[in-house]
Amino acid sequence: MSKTASPRTSKSDLARVDAHRVKPAEYRDLPELTDEMLARATVKKGGRPRSTNPRQLISLRLPADVVARWRATGPGWQTRMADRLSKGPVVAPAKGGR
């Protein structure tokens, strides 16, 4: 989630900036794009670097009470669940002393 700029840090009248509309006369101040300029242009992709171990999207049906208990642990519950599952199989205690 991105934060909006606060008036103390932006030092701009953001309402005035948002209300501004470029007029045709202002376009004259812009240089014409030449073939040379376009040839030098590079595309820079933003975002995170690719993971060496990307996560895989799956569909998993879990009982509602299990999901509720994990959600009750607060933000990051899905990551904590994935960490717990990555530690290996969960072994249930033996029932009835068999």
Sequence and secondary structure as in RCSB ss.txt:
>XXXX:A:sequence
MSKTASPRTSKSDLARVDAHRVKPAEYRDLPELTDEMLARATVKKGGRPRSTNPRQLISLRLPADVVARWRATGP
GWQTRMADRLSKGPVVAPAKGGR
>XXXX:A:secstr
      HHHH S HHHHHH    GGGGGGS    HHHHHH      S    SS          HHHHHHHHTT T
THHHHHHHHHHT       STT 
